[in-house]
Amino acid sequence: MKFKKAIALALSSLMVFSVFAGCSNSGDSGSSGEKTNISFTSWGDANTTDDVMIQEVAIAVDRFNEENDKNIEITLEVYTNDTYMTKINAMAASNTMPDAMMQQPGQKCRDYANAGKLQSLNEYLDADQEWKDSFINGAFDQVTFDDEIYAIPISYAASCVFYNTELFENAGVNASDIKTWDDFLAACQSLKDSGVIPLTMATSSSSAWCIALFTAYLAQRMGGLEPMEAIADRKEGYTFDQDCFIKAGEMTKDLLDKGYIQSSSLGDSADQATAYFTSGQAAMLCQGSWVIGQLNAEGSEIIGKVGVFTFPQVEGGKGDDHMWMVKTDNVSMSSDSENKEAVLEWMRYLTADEFQSVSVAQKAGKIPITDVEVDLSATPAEVQSVSKELESSTGGFMFFDEWFGNALGTEWNNTLNAIMAGTKTSEQAFKDLQTYATTQMDAESESEAE
């Protein structure tokens, strides 16, 4: 898997100091004439979301509209995380795709590419070698299919276990001692005994992806990556009905049953679950590194009290315990766009030094996708903690719902919600998921044959 080493290579761009340059990749200047309008669709409303990266993208839209000398104006259209894919699917079906859109990687991107909805970007990158060379090695791996690149990555993120150093100390728990699943359970019990919530997690149906950030690690630690790769590649004989998935579901549900997860989790959104952590009520949070901005936002009661540790190994598991779940945020171009050069200017803007160094690293707490050098001392402390932990990383694997694709990925999340809600046992839930997957893959095969 090419992507295994990409995250380690990304870190090299974070380890040295540099004064960032301006948006030097904006292309030729001096155009005039009629204004070019392009539509850009994003998930999350900057006015209501706590996701700092989404806020920074929205700010960048306004700044681009004011600063670009190409007479280009972007119209930003936003949908909630919960409805984004449904909206994009509907636009794809009605041939009304926006000129550019925030794009999830993996099979979700491949689905649109296979349907002819996304523009291959190879010719544009090859024509601008300086821009192409500015990306770190492996940057395009999650959005490349059959040697064609279908999106421009704008940042990396990793699924992390954040912990409250003060609550850990009060409970007598040392994060560096948490190496195995048994260690993790012992820490949870000590934290519960001290009177705090050990782990906060959103398990509602609309935020089931939050469960996956945790459960996917368990599945990988127990089964390695082969089962997931087989499913993502639609290999004959793949199955969800196997121990690494079933046990991962059982182990996650056990945390809720033991009172290690907040009792309101089945009704909590991702932001509500995170609020238990930022208010100091919960000791741990497993979330994407995009949450770092929230951890340092005004009103957070844990600023300066947050550490990160690598997800523990499961005794007897086949998986590499130094692998991290990582992803890229991306921007795609519609194959039907009549303003492709204008979209490219927007893509260059998001990958230029200023956005990468300031918006991505310093404000959103994510890992830049280009080889820009960043002053780590100017980034949130959690970025430095994540960077330190990732130094020993052996590679990365994708977020499962994106890896598996739109339909199957959504059903994967729904399966985890059913387990946590207690409407199905883990064994039954994954048996049903396999039945769904078989039907889904049969439909895909018939579609490809037509």
N, C-alpha and C positions, 0 to 999 in steps of 0.2 A: 504494500500500500504506500504510494508516494507520500501521502499526507503525514505518515508517522514521524518524519523528521522536521516537518514544516514549522511546528510550534517552537521547537528548540532553536531553529534558525531565526524565528521572529524575535526571540529574546535578545539576540546580538544587537539589534537596533535600539534596544532600550538601555544598554549598559554603559553608554558613554554620553558625555555632555556635549551639547551643541546649541548655539543660538539659532532658533528656527528661521528659515527664510520665508519670504512672502510667497504668494501663490504663483510660482514661477512656471507652472505647467499649463497656463491658461491658453496657450496657443498664440497665433498671430493676432495683432491688435489693429485697430483703426477701421473697422467696418462701419458702414453707415447704411441708411435707407430704412425700409419698412421693418418694423419690429417682428421678431420671430417668437411666437408663443409656443411653449412646450408644456405638456401636462406631466406631473410627477406624483405618483401615489406612494404613500407611506403608511406604516402601521403605527397607531398611537397618536393621540392629539397632544401636541406640546403644551397646550394650556391646561390639560388635566392629568397627564401621565407623570409619574415620578422617574421615568426612564430618561436619564440625562442625555444619552446618545440621541434619542428621538428629539429632545429639545434642541440639541446642537445641530441636528440636520435641518430642523425648521429654521433656526437662526441662520444657517448657511444659505438657505433658499432666499431669505430676505437680503442677506449680504451680497449674494451673487447677483440678484436683480439690481442692486444699487451699484455694484462695482464693475460688472462685466462690460467690456467695450465692444461687444459683438451685437448689441441691440437685441439681446435675448431676454425674455421674461418667462419665469417659471410659474405655473399655477399649481399650487400644492393642494392635493386632495388626500384626506386622511380617513382611515377606518380603524376601529378598535382592533386589538390583537385577536379577539375572539371571532370577528367577522371578516378579517382581512382576506383570508384565502377564499372564503365564499364569494366575496365581491370580485376578486381577481378571476376566479373561475367563471363567474357570470359574464364578466367583460370578455374573457377569452372565447366563450361560447357565442357571444353576440358580435364578435369582431370589433369591439370598441376598447381595445387595450390602450392604456395611457402610453405616451411616448417613452416614459421611463418609470421604473417602479422599484421599490425595495424588494429584494428577491432572497428567498431562503435557498440554501444550497442543497446539494444532494439530489435525490430522486425527485424532490419537488420542483427543482429547476429543470431537471431532465424531462419531466412530464410536459412542461410548456415548450421546451426545445423540440421534443419529438412531435409535438402537435404543430410545429411551424410558427409558434407565436413569438419566439425570441430571435433577435438578430445575432448571428455569429459575429464575434468581435475580432477574430484573428486578423483580418485584413487591416483594420484600423490600428491595432497594436503593432503589427509588423511595419506599418507605414510611419509609426512614431516610436522608433527604437529607444529613444531616451526615456519616454514614458514607460514603455514595457520593461526596461531594465531597472526602473525605480522600485519595482515590486520585489519583495523578498522571495527567495526560492520556495516553491510549493504554494504560492499564494492562490493560484488558479485551480488547484487540484479538486476542490469541492464543486466547481462550476464548469468543469471540462468533461465533455462526453464525445467519444469518437474523435478525439483530437481537436474538437471545436470548443472555444471559450464562449460561454453564453451570459456572463455577467462580470462586472468589475467589482472585486472585493474592496471594501472600504475600512474594515477593521477585523481583528480577531477577538473572540471571547472564549472563556473557559468556564466550565461548571466547577464551582469551588465550594468547599466547606469553610465558611467563615465562623469564627467563634469569639465570644466576649471574654477577653483576657481577665477582666475583673471578676466575672461570675465563675470562671474556671478556678481562679485562685481561691475565691471564697469557699468553693466546694472541694478544694484539695485535689483538683484534676490538673494534670500536666499534659498539654496537647501533644508534646513530643513523644509521649508514651503510647499514644493511640496508633498502633500499627496494624492491629487485626480487628475483625468484627467483634470478637469477645472483648477486646479492649474498649471498643466503641460502646458496647452495651453496658459495660461496667461504668464508663464515664457518664452515660445517660442516667443510670441509677443514682450515682453520687450527686449529680446535678438536681435530680428530682428530689432527693432527700434534703438538699439544701434549700428547697422551696422555690425553685425557678423551673420554667419550662425547658427541658433539655434541648428540644429541636422544634423549630417552627416550620410548618409546611402547609401550603395551600393544596387541598385535595378535592376541591369542588369540581364539578363537571366542566365549568368554563376555564378552570386553571389547572386541569389535569396534567398539563405539560410540566408543571412544577414537580409532580410526583416522579415523572420520568427522569428529571435531572438527577434524582437519587437512585431510583430503582435500576436505571440503565447501568450505573456503575456496579451495582451488585451483580447484575447479569454478566457483565464483562469480566469482573473479578473471578466469577465462578466458571464461566464457560469459555473465556477467551473471546476473540473476535470472529472466529470461524462461523459460528451460528448466525451472527448478524450480517456478515459479509454474504453468506449464502442467501439469506432472505432479501437483502438489498439488491443482489444480482439476479434474483428470481431463479436460482438454481434448482433443478429438479431434485425433489426429495427434502427440501428445506422444511423446517417445522418450528412452530412456536411451542408445540406440545413436548417440551423437554425440560430437564431439571433446572438448568440455569435460569430460565424464565420463571418457572413455577415457584422455585424456592425464593427468587428475588422478590416476587410478589408477596409471598408469605412473610418474609423477613421484614418488608416494609410495613405490612399491615400489623405485624406484631408490635412495632413501635407505637402505633396508635392504641392498640389494645392495652399496652402496658402503661399508658399515660405519659409516654415520652414525647408525644406530639400534642399540641394544644387541642383541647376538646372541641373547639369551634372550627377546626380545619376544614370540615366538609362544607362549610358555608363561606369560607374565607377566600378572597381573591389573592392574587400574588402580592399586591401592594399591602393588603391587610395582614398577610402572613409576615411580610417583611417588617411591618410596623411593630410586631411583637419583639423583633430583634433590635430595631433602632430605638425602641423605648426602654430597652434593658430588661424586658420581661423574659426573653428567651435567650438561651446560651449559645445556640448554634442555628445556622441557616445555610442550607445547600441551595445555592442560586448561581446564575450566570454572573460573570465578572462585570456585566453591565450594571449590576446593582450597586457597584462601588460609589457611584454618584449619589445614590439615595443614602448610603451609609454616612456620607459626609455633608448631606444637605442641612439647611437651616432647620433647627428643631431636633435634629438627631441627638440622642443622649449618650451615644457610644463613640463619638469622635475621639480617636486616640486610644481606643480600647479594643480594637479588632485585630485578630490574627487569622491566619489561613493554615490549614493542614491538608495533606494529600489524603484522598479517600482511602480508607483502610482495605487491606487484603482480607479475603475470606479464606480461612484455613482449608487447605486441600484444593483450592481453586486453581484453574488452569490459566487464568488471565494474568497479564503483566501488571503488577501493582504500581508501576511508575508511569502508566499511561493515563492521560487526561482526556476528558471529553471536551472537545473544542469545536468551534464553528467560525465561519466568516459571515459578516453582514455584507450584502452585495447590492448592486444596482444593475438591473437589466434594461435593455432597449427593446422596444417592440419591433418586430420585423416589418410592421405596417407603418411605422413612423415616417412621416414626410419631412422630418426635421432632424435627421440623424447627426449632422455635424453639430447642431446645437446641443443635442443630448451628450455628445462626446465632450463638449466644453464643460458641461455640468459634471460629468464623470471625472474629468481632469481636476476640476475644482475640489472635489471631495478627496482626491488622492494627492493633492499638493501638500507641501510641507506644513503650512500653517494649520490646515484642518487636521492633519495627521498628528502633529506635535501637540497642539493646544486642545482642540476639540476632542480628539480620540483619546489621547494619553492623559493629559493633565486634567481635563474636566470630566470626561465620561469614564475614565479609569480602564480603558480597553487597551489592547495591544495594537500599535500601528501596523498597517499592511505593507507599508513601503519601508525602504531602508533609511528613512529619516532618523537622525540621531536625536535622542530625547534626554533632557535633564531630569533624571529620576527624582532628584530632590524637589522638583516642582510638581510632581505628581502626587496623588493621594497615597498615604502610607500603605493602603491595601494593594496598590499596584506594585509597590516594592516587595510586599510580602508574597504576592502571587508570583512575581518574577523570580524571587529567591527559591520558592518551592519548585517552580518549573525548570530550574537549572538542572535538576536531576531527572527530568522527564525523559522517557525513552520514545515519546511520540504521542500522537493523538488519534482519537476516533470521533466520529460524527455524532451529533444529537440524533437519537433513533427516529424520532418522528419525521425529521427532514431526510434522513438516510433512506427510510422506507418509502417515502413518497406521500402525496396528498391524502389519498383515501386510506391506505394501509397505515400511514403514520398517525392519522386522526383516530383510527380504530385502536391502535396501540395505546394512545392516551386514554381513550374511553375504557379500555380494558383495565387499566390501572385504577381509574376512578371507581369502577364496579367492585374491584377488590377492596379498596379502602372504604367504600360505602357499605360493604358487607352484603351486597346483593348477589354476589357470586363468590365461591371459593376461588383461590388462585388457580387451582387445577382446572376447574370448569371454565373459568374466564379465558385461560390460554387455549383450551380446547376449542372454545367458541371462536377465538381469534384466528385459530388455524383454519377452521371451517370458512370463516369470512375470507381469509387470505387466499385459500384455494379457489373460491368463487371469483375473487377479484382478479387473480392471475389468469384464470381461464378467460375472463372477459378481456383482459389486456391482450392475451394471445390471439383471440378472435379479431380484436380490433386491428392488430398488426397484420393479420392475414388478409384483411379486406383491402 
